[in-house]
Amino acid sequence: MFAAALRRTWNDPLIRFLAIGAILYLAWYLVYDRLIHPWGVLDRALIDNLMLLSGAGLEALGYTLLPEPLVDFNRYIGVQGGSLLWIGDSCNGLALFAVFTVFMVAYPGPLVRKLWFIPMGLLSIHLLNVARIMVLCHVVTIDYELLNFNHDFLFNALVFAWIFGLWYVWMKRFARPAPSAQG
């Protein structure tokens, strides 16, 4: 009787999605917290890339970058007329990558489509983070007081809306199996 109830519950797509998602996120969190973050290599690589792309984008738009201080190289970015911004591990987008990937893996759909949709989604999230850094560098040239609202609220809402939008596109357009050729 218990086994039948458990099987019925597991066969509910929402319950299965939530359970798989929770297990995967917990596993990711433990692996990140215990293995990946202490070494710092992945966080550092993401921050270096964010700095490179954001700096190049700002210079392409005509901004002059502020020189970095002699401590904690490649974590500060800013433009003339503004302040330096520090990019911490929690701002590098890795946790967002994990949330998106967990959503995608937990939600049913053809593996072959996931193999291209997940990397494209991760790239779009990374580029959105680059744009976020560039905009924040500009925001502090206007008024430093605007930084906290934009960093803590506006951009978090935008990034999570983007991730939810990607997941929605996946659900509506790509999650179903491709029609068979014999159809």
N, C-alpha and C positions, 0 to 999 in steps of 0.2 A: 504494500500500500504506500509506504513512504517512498520507495523507489519509483513508483508510478507518478506520484506527485512531484518528485524531484525532476523526473524526465519531462513532465508537462511544463514545469516551470522553466527548465533549461531550453525547451523548444520555443518558448516565447522569444521572438527576435529582440525585443527591447531588453529583457532581462539578460539574455546572452551577450548583447552588445555592452551593456553596463558592466557585467561581470568580467568579460574579457578585457574591456578597457581599464577597469580598476586593477586587475591583476597585472596587466602590461605596464600601467603607469607606476604601480608600486615596484615592480621589478626594475623599471628604468630608474626610478628615484634611488633605489638601493645601490644599483650598479654605479650610477653617477656619483652619489654621495660617498661611497666607500672606495671606488676604484678610479673613476675618471677624474673627478674634481681635484682630489689630492695631488695628482700628477700635474694638472693644469695645462697639459699640452693641447687638448682640444679647445678649451676656453681661450687659450692664448692664440691659437691659429685663427679662430673666429674673430677675435678682437683685432688681430693684425690685418685680416682681410677687410673688416669693417672700416678700419682706419685708412687703409689704402684706397678703397673704393669711395668712401665719403670725402676724403681729401682730394682725390682726383675730380670728383663731381663738383665740389665747391670751387676748385681752381678753374674748371671748365666753365663755370658760371661767372667767373671774374673775381672771385673772392681771393684775398691774400690770407694764407694760413698763418696763425700765430706760431712762433717757435715753441717746441715742447720744452718743458722744464727738464732739468738734469736728473730727475728721479722718476722711476716708474715709466720708462720710455714706452712709447706706442700705446698709451692709454689716454692721452690728452689730445683733444682737438678743439680748435676754435678759429675764428676769423677776426681780422682787424675790425676794431670797433665793438667787439664782444668780449666774452670771457672764455677761458678754457673750460671744456667739459671733460669729465673723467668717465671713461667707459669701463664699467665693472663687469665681472663675470655674469651677474644677473641680467645685464643689459645686452648680452651678446646674441640672444635669440635661441640659444640651445634648448631652453625649457619649452619655447614655442615650437621648435622642431619636434620635440618629444610629444607634445600634446597633439600636434597635427598627425604625426606618424601613428600614434596610438589610435586616434580616431579612424584613420584609414585602415589599419590592420584589423581593428576590432569590427569594423563594419563589413558586411559581406560584399563580395564582388569578385570579378575575374582577376586572378593574380597577374596575368599578363598586362592588364591595364594598370594595376597598382604599381607595377615595376617602372612605368614611365610617369604616372600621375604623382606619386610620392616625391620623386626627385624634382619634378617641375614645381610642385607646391613648395618644397623646401627652398628652392631657388627664389621663388617669388616672395616668400617670407623674408629671406635674407635681403633681397633688394628693397623690400619695404622698410626693413630696419636701416639700411643705408640711407634711404630717403628721410627717415625719421631723424637720424643723426644730423643730416644736412639741414633740415628744417630747424632743429633745435639750435644748431650753431647760428642760424639767422635770427631765431627768436631772441636769443640773448643780446643781439646787437640792438634790438628794439627796446626791450625791458627785461632785465634779469628776473624780475618777479613773475613773469609769464612762464618761466621754465618749469616750475613745479607742476602747475596745472597741466601744461602740455605733456610733460614727461609722465606724470603719474596717472592722469585721467584720460585726456584726449587720445593720446597715442596708444594707450592700452586698449581703449574701446575700439579704435580703428584696427589695430592688429588682430584682436580677437574676432572682430566682425569679418575681417579678411579670411581668417582661418575657418570660421563658421561658413562663410560664403564658398570657400573651396570645398568644404565637406558637403555643402548643399549641392553644388554642381556635381560632385562625385555621386551623391545619392540619386539625383534626378537624371543624370546623363550617362554615367559610366558604370554604375554598380550592377546594372542588370547584364546578364550574359548577352553576348552578341547574337543576333538572330542567325540561325544555322543556314547554311547555303542550300539545304534541301527544302527549307520552309515552304 
